[in-house]
Amino acid sequence: MRAPGPSLRERPVSVSGLFPDDELARRARDGDVAAFEQLYRAHAAAVTALARRMARDPSDVAELVQDIFVRAWEQLATFKGHSAFSTWLHRLGVNVILNRFRAAGRQEERWIADSDEVIDRSPSPAADVDARIDLDAALARLPEGARVVFVLHDLQGYSHDEIAAMTGTAAGTSRAQLWRARRQLMRYLDA
């Protein structure tokens, strides 16, 4: 008796024999919106998780996810299939988020330069006890640099050299930010 599920003949097989998303990416690159929609459905949860962990404000997550997929559509020609589509999309997503942080930092610097006010940048205490033990809430309380390095290194598995290249900092700065993030997270989660 045959196991349930599609037979080998019924399963979609990539002509190139590479990663499963390659064929969809090729079709999407050629203008097939339905193929891109399939890629979106397959990867939206992972991109949302990445945005949620890297964004300080949860209300920014949906907009970041949208920006990442818009950029993916625009940049599909750069996907050559040398790695998995998910790897390419993840790297693109990290770059979109980091660019957003840089732009927001420049905007904040302009605002601060035009103002005589002193701004308290310390994170506000969590509203309730449950939020303090939640990793996402604790991550949101971290300073931007420490949060980004923690997510990229400890959650996504990038090396310090890769993080340095993505963020435009030194590998030593990445290590210091990771140490700072871990120390702060332990304090937040123990509270």
Summary of the structure (lengths in Angstrom):
residues: 191
radius of gyration: 20.1
end to end distance: 57.0
largest distance: 77.9
contacts: 482
relative contact order: 0.09
helix: 69%
strand: 0%
